[in-house]
């Protein structure tokens, strides 16, 4: 499985070079790719280490300032085991998504990430988005999707009947939050 992952990663790098995105010229450091050792719900992740001290900046959120880095010298991409059972195109899509996170100023799903994703989607016909759809990806791979949804609480909007589920609730959830769709009051069903 590791060999297949490495081969698909190399295909992705070759495709990026073919459209003019040369990873060596971006000076992104080293990238190590592996299968996640944990049983994750997510498709994959990109862990960054050794920040480039020249690219530090401060981000203000509310009254606090946070030290951030735009570029890192070492990246570890982890792909979940269950993704390796899916179609080759879905695996490559996940790898490409995580490679974009290795680019400078693409640590999150912000403007630069979206710019690179749209270029790759347009030129290489990928479907890189911020989040994936497990049910749809299983259907594309001709695998039956039977993930059991575990939740304790069902929350429903009293105005538009929008329903969503939560494993945990914060204290005073009903008082603090409103429906994101219409702004109506929320009610806990169970």
NUFI-700553 format. One line per 8 residues: number of its first residue (from 1); their letters; for each residue z, y, x of N, C-alpha, C, CB. Coordinates in steps of 0.05 Angstrom, whole numbers, plus 5000, padded with zeros to 4 digits. Each point is the difference from the previous one (the first is absolute). Glycine has a CB too. Layout:
REM residues N
NUM = A = Z:Y:X:Z:Y:X:Z:Y:X:Z:Y:X | ...
//
This chain:
REM residues 190
1 = XXXXXXXX = 5000:4976:5016:5000:5024:4984:5000:5025:5017:5024:4975:4964 | 4991:5024:5059:5001:5023:5018:4972:5005:5012:5048:4990:5011 | 4938:4989:4996:4973:5003:5012:4981:5013:4980:5008:4959:5028 | 4994:5033:4947:4983:5012:4979:5006:5029:4997:4998:4956:4976 | 5028:5051:5024:5008:5028:4998:4989:5016:5024:5042:4986:4975 | 4960:5004:5049:4990:5014:5024:4970:5003:4998:5038:4981:5027 | 4947:4999:4964:4971:5002:4997:4992:5022:4980:4996:4951:5012 | 5018:5050:4965:4994:5020:4980:5007:5028:5010:5009:4966:4964
9 = XXXXXXXX = 5012:5036:5051:5008:5026:5012:4978:5010:5019:5049:4987:4997 | 4941:4995:5020:4978:5007:5018:4975:5008:4985:5019:4969:5034 | 4975:5018:4944:4977:5008:4983:5004:5028:4990:4993:4952:4986 | 5031:5055:5005:5006:5027:4990:4996:5021:5022:5033:4980:4967 | 4977:5014:5057:4997:5019:5022:4970:5004:5006:5045:4985:5020 | 4939:4993:4980:4972:5002:5005:4986:5018:4979:5001:4954:5022 | 5007:5042:4952:4988:5016:4979:5007:5029:5003:5003:4960:4969 | 5022:5046:5039:5008:5028:5004:4983:5012:5022:5047:4990:4985
17 = XXXXXXXX = 4949:4995:5037:4983:5011:5022:4971:5004:4991:5029:4976:5033 | 4962:5008:4948:4972:5002:4991:4995:5026:4984:4997:4950:4999 | 5024:5061:4989:4996:5025:4985:5010:5025:5015:5005:4973:4958 | 5002:5023:5068:5007:5022:5016:5029:5006:5003:4958:5018:4987 | 5059:4965:5002:5029:5004:5004:5008:4981:5023:5008:5012:4950 | 4993:5000:5074:5006:4985:5023:5030:5001:5005:4954:5009:5020 | 5059:4969:4978:5030:4999:5002:5009:5009:5028:5001:4964:4965 | 4984:5029:5056:5007:5008:5027:5000:5030:5003:4982:4957:5017
25 = XXXXXXXX = 4999:5057:4970:4998:5029:5002:5022:5014:4984:4951:4996:5007 | 5060:4991:4972:5021:5011:4985:5027:5000:5014:4976:4986:4959 | 5025:4998:5063:5024:4998:5016:5024:4993:4983:4982:5033:5032 | 5016:4943:4955:5022:4992:4982:5019:4981:5013:4969:5006:4963 | 5027:4986:5062:5018:4982:5014:4993:4971:4994:5036:5035:4998 | 4985:4948:5003:4995:4971:4996:5006:4992:4971:5012:4992:5048 | 4972:4989:4943:5004:4989:4973:5004:4970:5002:4972:5037:4979 | 5050:4954:5010:5006:4971:4999:4999:4992:4971:5029:5001:5043
33 = XXXXXXXX = 4956:4977:4951:4998:4992:4972:5012:4972:4998:4959:5028:4993 | 5056:4967:4985:5013:4975:4996:5005:4995:4970:5021:5003:5046 | 4986:4972:4948:5007:4993:4973:5030:5006:4996:4963:4965:4997 | 5045:5047:4981:5028:5007:4995:5017:4975:4999:4985:5041:4976 | 5038:4960:5036:5018:4978:5000:5017:4999:4974:5001:5001:5050 | 4999:5021:4936:5016:5001:4975:4981:4995:4976:5032:5033:5021 | 4980:4959:4957:4984:4996:4976:5000:5026:4984:5013:4951:4998 | 4966:5065:5006:4999:5027:4989:4984:5001:4974:5004:5018:5046
41 = XXXXXXXX = 5001:5002:4938:4984:5006:4977:4976:5017:5008:5041:4997:4970 | 4963:5018:5052:4978:5018:5009:4978:4985:5014:5034:5037:5004 | 4943:4976:4998:4977:4989:5013:5004:4999:5030:4971:5017:4963 | 5037:5005:5048:5004:5003:5029:5015:5025:5007:4958:4974:5008 | 5048:5029:5018:5013:5025:5008:4993:5005:5029:5038:4993:4968 | 4964:5032:5040:4995:5009:5027:5025:5013:5011:4951:5007:4990 | 5061:4979:5030:5025:5010:5012:4992:5015:5026:5028:4962:4980 | 4982:5063:5022:4993:5016:5023:5024:5003:5019:4966:5025:4972
49 = XXXXXXXX = 5029:4974:5054:5020:5003:5020:4990:5018:5022:5018:4954:4990 | 5000:5055:5027:4993:5017:5023:4985:5025:4991:4999:4960:5029 | 5015:5059:4958:4986:5024:4991:4990:5017:5024:5028:5000:4958 | 4950:5014:5038:4989:5018:5020:5015:5026:4997:4954:4978:4999 | 5062:5029:5021:5018:5023:4999:4985:5027:4996:5032:4975:5029 | 4942:5025:4980:4984:5024:4998:4992:5007:4971:4983:4991:5046 | 5019:4989:4936:4991:5004:4973:5023:5003:4980:4959:4974:5011 | 5065:5034:4999:5022:5002:4981:4998:5026:4984:5029:4973:5031
57 = XXXXXXXX = 4981:5025:4944:5000:5023:4982:5024:4996:4981:4949:5008:5004 | 5058:5014:4982:5022:4998:4981:4989:5003:4972:5032:5019:5034 | 4978:4965:4948:4992:5001:4972:5024:5009:4984:4964:4964:5006 | 5032:5055:4977:5022:5010:4983:4997:4988:4973:5002:5043:5026 | 5020:4943:4966:5002:4989:4973:5026:5011:4988:4974:4957:5012 | 5023:5060:4969:5024:5013:4989:5012:5018:5021:5008:4962:4969 | 5018:5036:5035:5014:5016:5020:5001:4986:5028:5027:5020:4963 | 4963:4956:5039:5002:4985:5025:4974:5000:5015:5035:4972:4979
65 = XXXXXXXX = 4967:5026:5048:4977:4998:5017:5001:4972:5013:4999:5050:5009 | 4978:4937:4991:4998:4973:5011:4980:5001:5023:5011:4979:4956 | 4997:5008:5066:4982:4997:5023:4980:4978:4995:5037:5016:5031 | 4938:4990:4972:4978:4981:4996:4982:5000:5024:5002:5008:4950 | 4983:4971:5053:4980:4997:5021:4973:4994:4987:5035:4984:5034 | 4944:5028:4977:4973:4997:4989:4986:4976:5012:4998:5049:4992 | 5011:4943:5032:4986:4979:5015:5020:4981:5013:4961:5031:5007 | 5032:4944:4993:5017:4980:5013:4983:4984:5020:5030:4997:4959
73 = XXXXXXXX = 4983:4991:5061:4986:4986:5021:5000:4969:4997:5013:5037:5030 | 5003:4953:4951:5001:4972:4996:5002:4994:4970:5022:4993:5044 | 4960:4990:4946:4999:4993:4971:5001:4970:4996:4974:5042:4991 | 5041:4949:4989:5001:4972:4993:4991:4998:4971:5037:4989:5034 | 4941:4998:4961:4990:4996:4972:5009:4972:4992:4960:5031:5006 | 5054:4968:4971:5008:4974:4988:4986:4996:4973:5045:5003:5024 | 4942:4974:4973:4987:4993:4975:5016:4978:4987:4954:5014:5018 | 5051:4987:4957:5016:4980:4986:4985:4974:4998:5022:5035:4973
81 = XXXXXXXX = 4994:4943:5027:4988:4973:5000:4983:4995:4975:5039:4984:5026 | 4970:5026:4951:4986:4995:4975:4973:5013:5000:5043:4996:4976 | 4954:5026:5038:4974:5014:5002:4979:4983:5014:5024:5045:5000 | 4985:4939:5019:4982:4983:5015:4987:4978:4983:5028:5009:5041 | 4983:4986:4935:4988:4980:4982:4978:5013:4983:5044:4975:4999 | 4954:5051:5001:4980:5014:4983:4973:5000:5013:5037:5029:4982 | 4944:4984:5004:4972:5002:5010:4999:5016:5026:4984:4998:4952 | 4996:4995:5065:4997:5013:5026:4998:5031:4997:4977:4958:5017
89 = XXXXXXXX = 5008:5051:4963:4997:5029:4997:5026:5014:4994:4954:4992:4983 | 5064:4995:5002:5026:5012:4993:5017:5001:5025:4997:4983:4953 | 5002:4997:5064:5016:4999:5025:4990:5023:5018:5007:4950:4996 | 4966:5052:5007:4989:5021:5017:5007:5028:4989:4963:4969:5013 | 5038:5034:4961:5007:5025:4988:5029:5008:5007:4968:4991:4962 | 5049:4989:5037:5029:5004:5007:5002:5007:5030:5014:4968:4964 | 4972:5018:5053:5001:5006:5029:4990:5028:5005:4993:4951:5010 | 4984:5056:4978:4989:5027:5004:5020:5022:4990:4953:4981:4994
97 = XXXXXXXX = 5060:5014:4984:5020:5019:4990:5022:5005:5021:4991:4985:4952 | 5018:4993:5060:5022:5002:5020:4989:5012:5026:5023:4960:4979 | 4952:5035:5028:4989:5013:5024:4999:5030:4997:4972:4959:5009 | 5022:5050:4967:4999:5030:4996:5028:5012:5005:4963:4994:4965 | 5058:4991:5028:5027:5011:5006:5005:5003:5030:5016:4978:4958 | 4969:5009:5059:5003:5003:5029:4988:5026:5010:4999:4950:5004 | 4983:5062:4981:4986:5025:5008:5020:5023:5001:4956:4983:4981 | 5040:5037:5036:5018:5024:5001:5000:5014:4972:4991:5005:5050
105 = XXXXXXXX = 5032:5004:4942:5005:5014:4975:4995:4983:4975:4988:5042:5024 | 5012:4931:4979:4995:4982:4977:5024:4982:4996:4951:5002:5009 | 5073:5006:4999:5024:4983:4996:5006:4995:4971:5018:5019:5043 | 4974:5000:4940:5005:4997:4971:4973:4999:4985:5045:5024:5004 | 4956:4979:4970:4975:5000:4985:4991:5028:4993:5013:4955:4981 | 4990:5063:5038:4993:5028:4997:4970:5006:5002:5045:5010:5017 | 4950:5015:4989:4972:5011:5001:4983:4985:5021:5018:5044:4985 | 4992:4953:5039:4984:4987:5021:4995:4970:4994:5020:5032:5033
113 = XXXXXXXX = 5000:4955:4956:4996:4972:4992:4977:4998:4979:5049:4989:5010 | 4953:5028:4970:4979:5000:4979:4973:5007:5011:5035:5012:4967 | 4963:5005:5052:4975:5008:5012:4987:4976:5014:5016:5047:5006 | 4999:4939:5011:4990:4976:5013:4993:4978:4980:5027:5012:5041 | 4990:4984:4939:4995:4980:4980:4974:5005:4985:5049:4993:4995 | 4946:5032:4998:4975:5007:4985:4975:4996:5018:5026:5032:4972 | 4976:4974:5053:4978:4996:5019:4994:4970:5002:5012:5041:5026 | 5008:4943:4978:4997:4971:5002:4990:4988:4974:5036:4998:5035
121 = XXXXXXXX = 4975:5011:4943:4991:4990:4974:4971:5005:4995:5046:5007:4982 | 4945:5017:5025:4973:5009:4996:4980:4985:5018:5017:5045:4985 | 4989:4954:5041:4981:4989:5019:5001:4970:5002:5004:5042:5025 | 5019:4946:4972:5003:4971:5003:5004:4985:4974:5019:5009:5045 | 4982:5005:4933:5004:4989:4973:5026:4984:4997:4950:4997:4997 | 5071:5014:5014:5027:4989:4995:5011:5012:4975:5007:4993:5050 | 5017:4999:4943:5014:5011:4977:5029:5006:5008:4970:4975:4967 | 5033:5043:5053:5026:5006:5010:5014:5020:4982:4985:4991:5047
129 = XXXXXXXX = 5038:5001:4943:5016:5017:4982:5029:5001:5011:4970:4989:4960 | 5046:5027:5027:5028:5002:5009:5015:4974:4994:4999:5050:4992 | 4997:4939:4985:5013:4975:4992:4979:4980:4990:5042:5025:4988 | 4965:4950:5013:4982:4979:4991:5008:4990:4973:4992:4987:5047 | 4990:4997:4941:5005:4988:4974:5000:4969:5003:4979:5040:4975 | 5045:4948:5027:5001:4972:5005:4985:4983:4980:5044:5008:5021 | 4960:4998:4953:4987:4984:4979:4970:5001:5003:5039:5010:4969 | 4950:5013:5036:4971:5003:5003:4990:4985:5025:5002:5044:4976
137 = XXXXXXXX = 5013:4958:5046:4992:4987:5025:5001:4970:4998:5017:5040:5025 | 5003:4950:4960:5001:4971:4996:4976:4991:4983:5050:5001:5003 | 4942:5015:4977:4977:4993:4983:4974:5000:5017:5024:5020:4960 | 4973:5000:5058:4976:5001:5017:4999:4976:5019:5002:5049:4998 | 5021:4940:5009:5001:4977:5018:5000:4973:4985:5025:5029:5032 | 4972:4972:4942:5000:4976:4983:5026:4983:5004:4950:4999:5003 | 5072:5015:4998:5027:4987:5002:5016:5009:4976:4999:4999:5051 | 5015:4982:4937:5016:5007:4977:5024:5017:5008:4986:4957:4977
145 = XXXXXXXX = 5018:5065:5008:5022:5018:5006:5023:4994:4981:4968:5036:5015 | 5054:4955:4996:5023:4993:4984:5026:5010:5012:4975:4959:4984 | 5025:5065:5025:5024:5012:5011:5020:5006:4978:4973:5019:5038 | 5051:4971:4966:5021:5004:4980:5012:5028:5004:5009:4950:4998 | 4992:5065:4981:5011:5027:5002:5030:4999:4993:4955:5021:4987 | 5061:4987:5033:5029:4999:4996:5009:5029:4995:5005:4959:5029 | 5007:5046:4948:5011:5026:4995:5025:4997:4982:4954:5022:5005 | 5063:4998:4997:5024:4999:4983:4998:5020:4977:5027:4987:5040
153 = XXXXXXXX = 4958:5035:4965:5000:5022:4980:4971:5006:4991:5041:5019:5021 | 4957:4985:4953:4974:5009:4989:5005:5028:4989:4985:4952:4988 | 5000:5067:5023:5004:5028:4992:4975:5008:4984:5029:5010:5041 | 4976:5004:4937:4978:5008:4982:5003:5029:4993:4997:4953:4982 | 4980:5061:5017:5000:5028:4992:5002:5001:4970:4972:5014:5040 | 5045:5003:4949:5003:5002:4971:4977:5015:4987:5049:4999:5007 | 4937:5017:5009:4978:5016:4989:4973:4986:5001:5025:5040:5015 | 4967:4949:5008:4973:4988:5002:5000:4969:5003:4985:5043:5021
161 = XXXXXXXX = 5039:4945:4980:5004:4971:5002:4990:4989:5026:4995:4997:4951 | 5003:5019:5070:4994:4991:5027:5023:4982:5009:4973:5041:5012 | 5020:4935:4998:5021:4981:5008:4998:4994:5030:4999:4979:4954 | 5024:5019:5059:5001:4992:5028:5025:4985:5005:4972:5039:5014 | 5029:4946:5008:5022:4982:5006:5013:5007:5026:4977:4964:4974 | 5049:5031:5028:5015:5006:5024:5020:4977:5006:4996:5050:4992 | 5007:4945:5034:5020:4980:5009:5028:5013:5000:4964:4976:5028 | 5037:5050:4980:5025:5014:5001:4997:5027:4987:5013:4976:5043
169 = XXXXXXXX = 5009:5036:4949:5000:5027:4989:5021:5017:5014:4984:4982:4955 | 5010:5043:5049:5020:5018:5011:5018:5009:4978:4968:5015:5037 | 5055:4995:4971:5019:5010:4980:4988:5024:4985:5039:4985:5029 | 4965:5016:4945:4990:5021:4982:4970:5001:5000:5041:5025:5009 | 4945:4952:4993:4971:4999:5001:4988:5014:4976:5003:4957:5024 | 5007:5039:4952:4989:5012:4976:5002:5030:5000:5012:4958:4975 | 5010:5052:5036:5004:5029:5001:4983:5014:5021:5046:4993:4984 | 4950:4993:5039:4986:5012:5023:4970:4999:4997:5038:4986:5028
177 = XXXXXXXX = 4950:4994:4959:4971:4996:5001:4987:5002:4972:5007:4971:5040 | 4968:5037:4960:4983:5001:4976:4975:4984:5005:5018:5046:4988 | 4967:4950:4991:4975:4985:5002:4980:5016:5018:5008:4978:4954 | 4979:5008:5064:4981:5013:5018:4974:5007:4986:5021:4976:5038 | 4974:5010:4940:4975:5004:4985:5001:5024:4981:4991:4950:5004 | 5030:5050:4980:5001:5021:4979:5025:5018:5002:4974:4970:4971 | 5046:5022:5045:5024:5017:5002:5021:4992:4980:4973:5037:5018 | 5023:4942:4966:5019:4992:4979:5025:4988:5011:4962:4993:4970
185 = XXXXXX = 5058:5003:5013:5025:4988:5008:4997:4970:5003:5025:5035:4976 | 4990:4953:5042:4999:4972:5006:5022:4985:4987:4978:5010:5043 | 5017:4965:4950:5021:4983:4988:4999:4973:5014:4997:5023:4955 | 5027:4966:5051:5001:4974:5012:5002:4979:4978:5023:5018:5041 | 4958:4963:4959:4999:4979:4980:5017:4976:5007:4955:5015:4988 | 5045:4977:5037:5019:4978:5009:5000:4999:5030:4991:4974:4958
//
